[in-house]
Amino acid sequence: MIGFVILLSVIILAAFADIIAPYEYTEQNVGGRFQAPDADFWFGTDDLGRDMFSRVIYGSRIALWVAFLGAMIQLLIGVAVGLACGFFGRWVDRGLSFLTDLTWCIPGTILALAVVTMIGKGLTNTIIAISLVAWASYARTVRAKTLSLRNMAFVETGKAFGETNTALMVRYILPNIIPSLIVMVSLNLPGTIMSTTTLSFLGLGSQPPSPDWGLAISTGIKYISRAPWLSLFPGIALVYTTFGFNLIGEGLRDLLDPHMKSQ
């Protein structure tokens, strides 16, 4: 329940940012640089006099976009690879499992850094880079589930009626894996957001004047002794959002996939 309330509040902030935020996130006031939090600027102002409260609110849109797009890419790759491995077996399983294990064993941040270096900076490229690392966990889970389902009676019945391999995977096996996938998505989203924020912090993700929380924290570090609120409030927003996703993930796990909890 707490996780749902947290996530709902973030969604409301993102959806109505234009109404809730008192200023445009790009609006500058050079004469009001580094103004401490007060009644006019609840979270203070940054090095360009921009309202930090407005920038944190608009940053929630980026966090949700990262979560949505990252989850879609990871699911598409992971489910396709996992179904193919578990259903066909033999050389298909060996080849794709080797690729999955190779991706799994390389430190995610290092691999993502390499991918971003090749495809270029930017938020979308960063999400793609993170997703090209994170899909392996989905593939392993889907493969294991597919192996346990492919010889079940309802799948054999489909084969007897002449269903194609694609139909067997999509119509017979995949629906039985969806509860586990929902749980995995909700549990993996905080990691996706944190990884993308890390790359933005390093200057490889969102670029100025984006209100990205990672970029805001990175900028604030330069002025941490003079204006600690520049990093403090974006950091709190990041922890608040990821904590909400974690709570929802744990709740969905207990509800939809108790077996995963025991593991």
N, C-alpha and C positions, 0 to 999 in steps of 0.2 A: 504493500500500500504506500509506504514512504517513497519507494523508488518510482512508483507511478506518479505521485504528486510532484516529485522533483522533475521527472521528465516532462510532465504536462506543463509545468511552469516554464521550462526552457523552450518548449514548443510555442507557448503563448508569447514569450518574449521575442522569439524569432519571427513569428507570424505578424506581430503587431509592433515591430521595432520602429516603424515610421511614426507610429502614434505615441508609443511609450517614451522613446528617446527624446529628451528635451532639445537636442541639437543634432545637426548632421554630423556624422562621424568624421567628415573631412573639413569641417568648419574650423578655421584657425583664428587665433587671437594672440599674436606675438607679444602683445603687452600683458597677457595673462599667463605666461609660461610658468610651469611648475607651481601652480596655485594649489595649496593644500585643500583637502576635502572640507567643504563648508555647505551652507544652505543652498547656494547657487550651483555649486559643482560637487555633487555628492561624493564622487570618487576622485576629485581633484582634476587637474589638467596636466597634459604631457609637455614635452619639450617644444611643441609648436602651439601650445595653448588650446589644444583640442580637448573637449570634454571626455574624460575617461569613462564616465557612466554610460554615455551614448555609445562609445566605441566597444565597451564590453557587451552591451545589448546587441549591437549589430554583429559582434563576433559570434554570438550564439547561432546565427544563420550559417556561418562557415562550419561550425562544429557539427551541426545537423547534416549539412551537405556532405561533409567528410564521412559521417557515419552511413548515410544512405548510399552514396556512390561506392564507397569502399566495400560495403556489404554486398552490393549487387555484383561487382566484379569478382570478389572472392567466391561468392556462391556459384556464379556461372562457370568459373574455371574448376573449382573444387568438386562440384557435383558432377560435371562432365567427366573429369579424370577418375573420380572415385567409382562412378557407375561403370565406366569402361573396364577398370581394373577388376572390380568384383564380379562383373557379369561374364566377361570373355575369358579371364584368366590367362594362363599360359604366357606366351611371349608379350602379349599386350599388358598383362599384369606386371610382368618382370620389368619391361621397359618403362612404363609409366610410374611404377613404384620406385624404381631407381631415381627417376627425375624428382619425384615427391620427396624421397629421403635426402637427396642432394640439396634440395631447397630448404628442407627442414633443418639440416645440420649446419648450414651457414648462418652466422648471427644476423638476425633480421635487419638491424639498423645498418650494418655494413653493406649488406646486399642492396638495401633500399638506397643508400648513398651512391652505390655504383650505378644503379639504374637511373637515378635522377641526374647523375653526371652525364650519362649517355643521352638521355632524352630531353634534358634541359630543366631549368627552374620553373616554378609555378605551382599553384595549388593543385590543379588537375593532374599534372605530371607526378606530383608527390603522392597523391592518392593512388594513382596507377602503380607507382613504384612499391608502395606499401602493400597493395593488393597482390602484386606479383610475388610477394614473399609470404603473405598470410593465407593464401589459398590452400597450402599443403595440409593444414590441420583439418579443413573440411574434407579434402580428398581422402585422408586416412580414415575418418569417421564413416564417410559414405561407403568406402570400399569394404570396411568391416561389416556394416549393416547389409550391404548387397550380398556379400558372401553367405551371410546367414539366411537370406531370403530367397536366393535364386533357385534353390531346389525345393521350395515350399510347394504345397499342393496347388495353390491358386496360380502360381507361375507356371507349373507344369500343365495345368488346364489351359492356360493361355497359349502355350506352345502347341497343345493338341488341336486347338481351334485355328492354328495357322497364323497366329500373331507374329509380326516382325520383331526382330531384336529391339529395335527402337521403341516399339509399342510396349513390349514387355518391361523395358526399363522405365519408361515414362509413365505408363498407365498402371502398372502392377507393383513395381518396386518403389519408385520414388514417393508415392503418397504415404507409404509406410515409414519413410525416413524423415518426412517433413517435421514432425514434432522435435526430433533431435536437432534438425537444422535450425529451427526457431530458437532453441536453447543456445546453440553454438553462436548464432549471430548475436544474440543479446549479450553473451559473455565475452565475445571477441570485439565488440564495438568499442569499449573503453580503450583497448590496446591500439585499435586503429586510430582513434582520436589522439591518443598520447603520442604515437609514432609520428603522425603527421605534424602535430604540434612541435615535436622535437626537431624535425627537419625545417620547419618554419623558424624555429629558434636559431638554428644554424645558418639561416639565410638562404635555404634551398627551396623553401615552400612559398607561401604567400609573400608578395612583395609590397613595399609601401605604395600607396597609403592604406593598404588593407587593414581592417580592424582585427585580424587574426590574433588569437590570444597568445600563441607562441611567439609571433613577431613582436607583440606588445611587451611580453616578458623579456625578450632579448633586448629591446630598446631600453627598457627600464633598468636592466642590469648596469648600464653605463652610468646611471644617475642614482644608484641604489642608496647612497649615503645622503643625497640631497633630496630625493623624492621617492621614498620607498613604495609609495602607493602605485607607481607606474607598473611595477611587477606584481604587487600584492593582490590587487583586485582581479586582474586577468587570471592569476594563479588560483584564486579562490573559485572563480567561475569554472575553471577547468576541472578542479577537484570536485566541485559540486555536480557537474554534469556527468563525469565518469563514475562518480559514486552512485548516482541515480541509475545509470545503465547497469552497474554491477548488481545493485539490489534487485532490479527487474530480472536480470539474467538468473540470479539465484532462485528467485520466486518461480520463474517459468521452468527452471530445471526441476524443482521439487514437484511441480504440478504436472509437467508433460513427460519428463524422463527421469523417474526416480533411479533407474539403473545407472545413469551417468553420475548421480550423486554418490552412489555406493562405490563407484570406481575412483 
